[in-house]
Amino acid sequence: MLLRVPPCLILLATLWHSAALAQSGGLLAPSGLLTADALLRVDQAFMAQGLVDEAEVWIGWQIRPGYYMYRKQFRLVVGSTESTELGLPQGATTYDPFFDEQVEIYRDQTELHFSLPTEGTFYLRFQGCADAGYCYPPSWLAWQVEGSELHNMGLVAGPNLQPTAADASALGQAVQLPLLLVVAIFLGLILLGWTLKRL
């Protein structure tokens, strides 16, 4: 005799398994399940160093293998002024599934340069992805100009905001897990109604 398992029980088992994965650091991505341990922190995947050369600031980015950066996502904020005039080189053109369009990306390394701001703090926005199927949220770096020296002040939540310890993988988990639960609950209600009709 074949034992019939109600669909609602299958759904509950699936939900339990998904919750266990989330607790262990699992992330959902377009290519499937991606563990948090498999991802580098955003400041490790995209490492920036800068210097002041006469009247210009130069920022160089080392991009780890398996990661890439978007050309169009760079932004400079000085005071209340935002600019995209950053002397960026041309990138490689490729189709990107996250934006569903052709985009320019950088691999291995890239650099940007712009006119030296007055002494103080400026902010650079950037965004990149992992080939494994995860796209980091846009991130901000704060930089301090002191005479002829340039200091990387680290990741911040945004222009004129304090540094944050939150990394991109944690943000990705926080954004994607509620969506999974909403979809699962919706499907669960449909299957439960179907099961009750057959009883």
VENTARA-V381851 format. One record per run of one state. SS is the DSSP state (A for helix, B for strand, O for the rest). FROM is the first residue (numbers start at 1). TO is the last residue. Records with the same first field share a line. If there is no record, write none. Layout:
SS->FROM-TO + FROM-TO
//
This chain:
O->1-6 + 24-25 + 30-31 + 39-41 + 54-55 + 64-66 + 74-74 + 79-80 + 84-91 + 97-100 + 107-108 + 116-119 + 127-127 + 131-133 + 136-138 + 147-148 + 157-162 + 164-167 + 199-199
A->7-23 + 36-38 + 42-45 + 71-73 + 168-198
B->26-29 + 32-35 + 46-53 + 56-63 + 67-70 + 75-78 + 81-83 + 92-96 + 101-106 + 109-115 + 120-126 + 128-130 + 134-135 + 139-146 + 149-156 + 163-163
//
